[in-house]
C-alpha cells in the first residue's frame, strides 16, 4: 500500500518543524464545512486530509478523489471510533460524561479502533507510563521524520483529543490545534503562531497521552472495517452496568432522566450556579447525541452502500440509520424545551419541573429509538457474509 505525503528529511531533527496545511479542528462557527464538534473523529478526519489519503474525502468541501471509499470522512470516523453509538451519564452532573474512553474498560481502545478503522497503525503513549524523554522523542520523530501530526490528550486544553502539528526549541514548545486553545482558562500561558496554531510550553505535565500515527496497514479491508465498527457500535450500546462503572450506552438514558427528575431543591429554588452547571452538562449531552447520531446515520448509509454488502445488509442498516436520524430530530425538540439551540436563558428553564419532565419524555423516546437502531444493526450482522 502506498504511503501518502510522508517525505523524510535528513537526520538529526531540526530545532523547529511545523507541518503546514493541517486543517484546524474547532467547534462549529459556520462556514461550508459541516459541524465537527467531537474531538477524536475530527482529529482523525483532519489527519487523513493532511496526509492526502485518497480513500477518504469530503463531498461538501474538499471533494473526493476517484476511487474514494468514504465520501464523508468525519461520519466514517464517527462510526469507527465508536462515537456513533456512545453515550454516558455519571452521577453528580459530570463535565466528563462524554469522554469516549468510557465506552470500554480499556481507555485506549477508541484511539486504536479509530486509526485501524481508517487503515493506520498507531501507538498510544500514556504519560503515566512513559517518561518525558521517551514521549518527546516519539512525538518529534513523528513530526520531523514521518511528517505526521500527533493526536494529543491535553497540551492546550482538557484531556480530549487535539492535534500536535509541530514543535519549536527542540521540543520545549509544542505547536498545534486544540478545540479549547482560545478559551479561558486553557489559553492561559499559551502563545500563538502567526498562522493561528497554539504554542505550549511545559506541555508534558498537562498531557495524558499522545497517539502516534503509524504506517498504513498493508492488509486494510474496507468491508471488514465497516463490519468491525458495526460490532463495536452494538457492544457500546449494550455495555452492561457494573459496580463503579459510569452508566453508558442504552443505560445512560435512564441515568440522565433520573438526574433531571431528581428533586434536591436546588433547581426549584433558582440556585443560579447549580442551574448553570447542570444545564451546561445537559445541553452538551443533547448536542453530543444530536451530532453523533446524525453522523452515525451517515456512517450507516455509507456502510449500506458498500457494493459487497449492499444487498445483504442494506435493509437493516437503512432502518437503523432512520432511527438515528429520528433521534437527532428529537434533540431539536429537547433544545426547543429550553428556548432553542444556544438560548442564553436556557439554564433558567431547567428550574421548571414541567420542562424537566418534558425533557425526560424526549430522552426516553430517544432511548427507544437507540435500542431499535441497535437491534437493526444486530440483525444486519446476523446475516451471513457473501
QUIBELWO-V271341 format. One record per residue. N is the residue number from 1. NEAR is the number of other C-alpha atoms within 8 Angstrom. D_FIRST is the distance of its C-alpha to the first C-alpha in Angstrom with 2 decimals. Layout:
n->N near->NEAR d_first->D_FIRST
n->N near->NEAR d_first->D_FIRST
//
This chain:
n->1 near->5 d_first->0.00
n->2 near->4 d_first->3.82
n->3 near->7 d_first->6.64
n->4 near->7 d_first->9.52
n->5 near->7 d_first->13.11
n->6 near->9 d_first->13.05
n->7 near->7 d_first->15.59
n->8 near->8 d_first->17.50
n->9 near->6 d_first->21.30
n->10 near->6 d_first->23.65
n->11 near->6 d_first->25.19
n->12 near->4 d_first->27.46
n->13 near->9 d_first->26.77
n->14 near->8 d_first->28.91
n->15 near->9 d_first->31.68
n->16 near->10 d_first->30.16
n->17 near->10 d_first->26.73
n->18 near->9 d_first->26.29
n->19 near->11 d_first->23.06
n->20 near->5 d_first->24.46
n->21 near->5 d_first->23.40
n->22 near->11 d_first->22.49
n->23 near->8 d_first->24.25
n->24 near->7 d_first->27.35
n->25 near->14 d_first->27.77
n->26 near->10 d_first->31.35
n->27 near->8 d_first->33.70
n->28 near->8 d_first->34.24
n->29 near->4 d_first->36.72
n->30 near->6 d_first->36.49
n->31 near->5 d_first->34.64
n->32 near->6 d_first->32.13
n->33 near->7 d_first->29.47
n->34 near->6 d_first->30.17
n->35 near->7 d_first->31.39
n->36 near->11 d_first->28.81
n->37 near->9 d_first->31.19
n->38 near->8 d_first->29.33
n->39 near->12 d_first->27.91
n->40 near->11 d_first->24.85
n->41 near->12 d_first->23.17
n->42 near->13 d_first->24.32
n->43 near->13 d_first->22.67
n->44 near->12 d_first->19.32
n->45 near->11 d_first->19.64
n->46 near->12 d_first->20.65
n->47 near->12 d_first->17.71
n->48 near->10 d_first->15.23
n->49 near->12 d_first->17.43
n->50 near->10 d_first->17.65
n->51 near->10 d_first->13.96
n->52 near->8 d_first->13.81
n->53 near->9 d_first->11.12
n->54 near->10 d_first->11.92
n->55 near->9 d_first->11.70
n->56 near->14 d_first->14.85
n->57 near->15 d_first->18.08
n->58 near->11 d_first->21.87
n->59 near->9 d_first->23.98
n->60 near->7 d_first->27.08
n->61 near->7 d_first->26.33
n->62 near->7 d_first->23.10
n->63 near->8 d_first->22.12
n->64 near->11 d_first->19.07
n->65 near->8 d_first->16.73
n->66 near->5 d_first->16.55
n->67 near->6 d_first->14.54
n->68 near->11 d_first->15.00
n->69 near->7 d_first->15.03
n->70 near->10 d_first->17.47
n->71 near->10 d_first->20.19
n->72 near->10 d_first->21.83
n->73 near->11 d_first->19.43
n->74 near->12 d_first->22.48
n->75 near->11 d_first->23.71
n->76 near->12 d_first->20.41
n->77 near->15 d_first->20.48
n->78 near->15 d_first->24.15
n->79 near->15 d_first->23.29
n->80 near->16 d_first->20.62
n->81 near->15 d_first->22.63
n->82 near->16 d_first->25.70
n->83 near->11 d_first->27.80
n->84 near->12 d_first->28.32
n->85 near->13 d_first->30.84
n->86 near->14 d_first->31.97
n->87 near->13 d_first->35.52
n->88 near->13 d_first->37.73
n->89 near->15 d_first->41.35
n->90 near->11 d_first->43.00
n->91 near->8 d_first->46.73
n->92 near->4 d_first->48.35
n->93 near->10 d_first->46.56
n->94 near->9 d_first->43.58
n->95 near->6 d_first->41.52
n->96 near->5 d_first->38.44
n->97 near->9 d_first->38.54
n->98 near->11 d_first->35.28
n->99 near->7 d_first->33.10
n->100 near->9 d_first->30.09
n->101 near->11 d_first->30.36
n->102 near->11 d_first->33.40
n->103 near->13 d_first->31.26
n->104 near->8 d_first->30.99
n->105 near->6 d_first->32.85
n->106 near->6 d_first->29.65
n->107 near->9 d_first->29.50
n->108 near->8 d_first->25.86
n->109 near->9 d_first->24.45
n->110 near->12 d_first->24.12
n->111 near->11 d_first->21.85
n->112 near->12 d_first->19.60
n->113 near->10 d_first->19.52
n->114 near->14 d_first->19.01
n->115 near->13 d_first->15.86
n->116 near->12 d_first->14.50
n->117 near->13 d_first->15.49
n->118 near->9 d_first->13.24
n->119 near->9 d_first->10.18
n->120 near->12 d_first->11.02
n->121 near->12 d_first->13.04
n->122 near->12 d_first->16.43
n->123 near->9 d_first->19.66
n->124 near->11 d_first->23.03
n->125 near->11 d_first->25.73
n->126 near->9 d_first->29.16
n->127 near->13 d_first->31.91
n->128 near->6 d_first->34.34
n->129 near->6 d_first->32.59
n->130 near->9 d_first->31.19
n->131 near->8 d_first->33.45
n->132 near->8 d_first->33.16
n->133 near->6 d_first->32.16
n->134 near->8 d_first->29.13
n->135 near->12 d_first->28.08
n->136 near->9 d_first->28.67
n->137 near->8 d_first->26.70
n->138 near->9 d_first->23.51
n->139 near->11 d_first->23.96
n->140 near->12 d_first->24.68
n->141 near->10 d_first->21.76
n->142 near->14 d_first->19.36
n->143 near->16 d_first->21.22
n->144 near->12 d_first->22.11
n->145 near->13 d_first->19.28
n->146 near->10 d_first->16.08
n->147 near->12 d_first->17.65
n->148 near->12 d_first->16.96
n->149 near->15 d_first->19.92
n->150 near->14 d_first->21.37
n->151 near->12 d_first->22.92
n->152 near->15 d_first->26.48
n->153 near->13 d_first->29.33
n->154 near->14 d_first->32.39
n->155 near->12 d_first->32.77
n->156 near->14 d_first->34.38
n->157 near->12 d_first->35.47
n->158 near->9 d_first->35.81
n->159 near->8 d_first->33.24
n->160 near->11 d_first->30.86
n->161 near->12 d_first->27.42
n->162 near->17 d_first->27.41
n->163 near->13 d_first->25.09
n->164 near->13 d_first->25.50
n->165 near->16 d_first->24.37
n->166 near->13 d_first->26.24
n->167 near->16 d_first->29.05
n->168 near->12 d_first->32.25
n->169 near->8 d_first->34.86
n->170 near->9 d_first->32.41
n->171 near->11 d_first->31.39
n->172 near->9 d_first->34.89
n->173 near->13 d_first->33.89
n->174 near->16 d_first->30.82
n->175 near->15 d_first->29.97
n->176 near->12 d_first->28.36
n->177 near->14 d_first->28.98
n->178 near->14 d_first->30.92
n->179 near->10 d_first->32.51
n->180 near->11 d_first->35.73
n->181 near->12 d_first->35.89
n->182 near->6 d_first->38.93
n->183 near->7 d_first->40.76
n->184 near->6 d_first->43.60
n->185 near->5 d_first->43.67
n->186 near->12 d_first->40.00
n->187 near->12 d_first->40.47
n->188 near->6 d_first->43.20
n->189 near->6 d_first->42.33
n->190 near->12 d_first->39.29
n->191 near->7 d_first->39.04
n->192 near->9 d_first->36.88
n->193 near->9 d_first->34.89
n->194 near->5 d_first->36.22
n->195 near->5 d_first->33.09
n->196 near->6 d_first->33.96
n->197 near->10 d_first->31.75
n->198 near->15 d_first->33.76
n->199 near->12 d_first->34.60
n->200 near->13 d_first->35.37
n->201 near->9 d_first->37.29
n->202 near->8 d_first->38.04
n->203 near->11 d_first->34.89
n->204 near->8 d_first->34.35
n->205 near->5 d_first->37.42
n->206 near->8 d_first->36.63
n->207 near->13 d_first->33.09
n->208 near->11 d_first->32.11
n->209 near->11 d_first->28.42
n->210 near->15 d_first->25.28
n->211 near->12 d_first->21.81
n->212 near->14 d_first->19.31
n->213 near->13 d_first->15.76
n->214 near->8 d_first->13.26
n->215 near->8 d_first->9.61
n->216 near->10 d_first->7.05
n->217 near->10 d_first->7.63
n->218 near->5 d_first->5.57
n->219 near->4 d_first->8.39
n->220 near->7 d_first->9.02
n->221 near->6 d_first->11.65
n->222 near->7 d_first->13.49
n->223 near->9 d_first->16.68
n->224 near->7 d_first->16.85
n->225 near->13 d_first->16.37
n->226 near->11 d_first->19.27
n->227 near->9 d_first->21.39
n->228 near->9 d_first->20.90
n->229 near->13 d_first->21.95
n->230 near->11 d_first->24.93
n->231 near->10 d_first->26.05
n->232 near->10 d_first->25.89
n->233 near->14 d_first->27.90
n->234 near->12 d_first->30.55
n->235 near->8 d_first->30.81
n->236 near->14 d_first->31.27
n->237 near->14 d_first->33.90
n->238 near->9 d_first->35.74
n->239 near->11 d_first->35.65
n->240 near->6 d_first->39.07
n->241 near->9 d_first->41.68
n->242 near->5 d_first->42.39
n->243 near->4 d_first->44.88
n->244 near->4 d_first->43.73
n->245 near->6 d_first->40.74
n->246 near->10 d_first->40.69
n->247 near->11 d_first->40.93
n->248 near->17 d_first->37.56
n->249 near->15 d_first->36.18
n->250 near->13 d_first->39.03
n->251 near->12 d_first->41.49
n->252 near->13 d_first->41.02
n->253 near->14 d_first->42.79
n->254 near->9 d_first->46.07
n->255 near->12 d_first->45.91
n->256 near->9 d_first->45.50
n->257 near->12 d_first->48.49
n->258 near->8 d_first->50.55
n->259 near->9 d_first->50.06
n->260 near->9 d_first->51.09
n->261 near->10 d_first->54.20
n->262 near->6 d_first->55.26
n->263 near->6 d_first->58.71
n->264 near->5 d_first->59.14
n->265 near->6 d_first->61.35
n->266 near->10 d_first->59.18
n->267 near->13 d_first->57.81
n->268 near->9 d_first->61.12
n->269 near->7 d_first->62.90
n->270 near->9 d_first->60.61
n->271 near->9 d_first->59.22
n->272 near->7 d_first->57.10
n->273 near->6 d_first->54.91
n->274 near->9 d_first->54.14
n->275 near->15 d_first->53.56
n->276 near->10 d_first->51.13
n->277 near->9 d_first->49.16
n->278 near->10 d_first->48.98
n->279 near->11 d_first->48.24
n->280 near->9 d_first->45.33
n->281 near->11 d_first->43.76
n->282 near->8 d_first->44.63
n->283 near->9 d_first->43.47
n->284 near->8 d_first->40.10
n->285 near->9 d_first->39.60
n->286 near->11 d_first->40.53
n->287 near->9 d_first->38.06
n->288 near->10 d_first->35.23
n->289 near->11 d_first->35.99
n->290 near->13 d_first->36.28
n->291 near->10 d_first->32.94
n->292 near->14 d_first->30.92
n->293 near->14 d_first->32.49
n->294 near->11 d_first->32.09
n->295 near->13 d_first->28.37
n->296 near->16 d_first->28.19
n->297 near->13 d_first->29.74
n->298 near->11 d_first->27.14
n->299 near->12 d_first->24.36
n->300 near->12 d_first->26.27
n->301 near->11 d_first->26.65
n->302 near->10 d_first->22.91
n->303 near->11 d_first->22.53
n->304 near->12 d_first->25.33
n->305 near->9 d_first->23.79
n->306 near->9 d_first->20.70
n->307 near->6 d_first->21.50
n->308 near->7 d_first->20.96
n->309 near->14 d_first->23.40
n->310 near->11 d_first->25.63
n->311 near->8 d_first->28.68
n->312 near->10 d_first->28.72
n->313 near->12 d_first->28.27
n->314 near->12 d_first->29.18
n->315 near->9 d_first->32.90
n->316 near->11 d_first->32.64
n->317 near->15 d_first->29.85
n->318 near->11 d_first->31.82
n->319 near->10 d_first->34.92
n->320 near->16 d_first->33.23
n->321 near->14 d_first->32.00
n->322 near->9 d_first->35.61
n->323 near->12 d_first->36.91
n->324 near->15 d_first->34.63
n->325 near->11 d_first->35.69
n->326 near->9 d_first->39.30
n->327 near->13 d_first->38.87
n->328 near->13 d_first->37.62
n->329 near->9 d_first->40.77
n->330 near->10 d_first->42.96
n->331 near->13 d_first->41.86
n->332 near->11 d_first->43.42
n->333 near->9 d_first->46.57
n->334 near->11 d_first->46.35
n->335 near->12 d_first->46.14
n->336 near->9 d_first->49.08
n->337 near->11 d_first->51.23
n->338 near->12 d_first->50.91
n->339 near->10 d_first->51.58
n->340 near->10 d_first->48.19
n->341 near->7 d_first->44.83
n->342 near->5 d_first->45.53
n->343 near->8 d_first->49.30
n->344 near->5 d_first->50.91
n->345 near->7 d_first->53.57
n->346 near->12 d_first->51.31
n->347 near->13 d_first->51.99
n->348 near->11 d_first->55.71
n->349 near->11 d_first->55.20
n->350 near->13 d_first->53.75
n->351 near->13 d_first->57.33
n->352 near->10 d_first->58.46
n->353 near->9 d_first->58.29
n->354 near->6 d_first->58.18
n->355 near->12 d_first->54.98
n->356 near->12 d_first->53.44
n->357 near->10 d_first->54.52
n->358 near->9 d_first->52.97
n->359 near->11 d_first->49.70
n->360 near->11 d_first->49.92
n->361 near->8 d_first->50.31
n->362 near->12 d_first->47.25
n->363 near->10 d_first->45.11
n->364 near->11 d_first->46.27
n->365 near->8 d_first->45.48
n->366 near->10 d_first->41.97
n->367 near->10 d_first->41.71
n->368 near->8 d_first->42.80
n->369 near->12 d_first->40.15
n->370 near->12 d_first->37.50
n->371 near->10 d_first->38.76
n->372 near->10 d_first->38.73
n->373 near->13 d_first->35.14
n->374 near->12 d_first->34.15
n->375 near->9 d_first->36.07
n->376 near->12 d_first->34.31
n->377 near->13 d_first->30.86
n->378 near->10 d_first->32.20
n->379 near->9 d_first->33.48
n->380 near->13 d_first->30.11
n->381 near->11 d_first->28.49
n->382 near->6 d_first->31.37
n->383 near->8 d_first->30.40
n->384 near->5 d_first->28.79
n->385 near->5 d_first->25.16
n->386 near->5 d_first->24.80
//
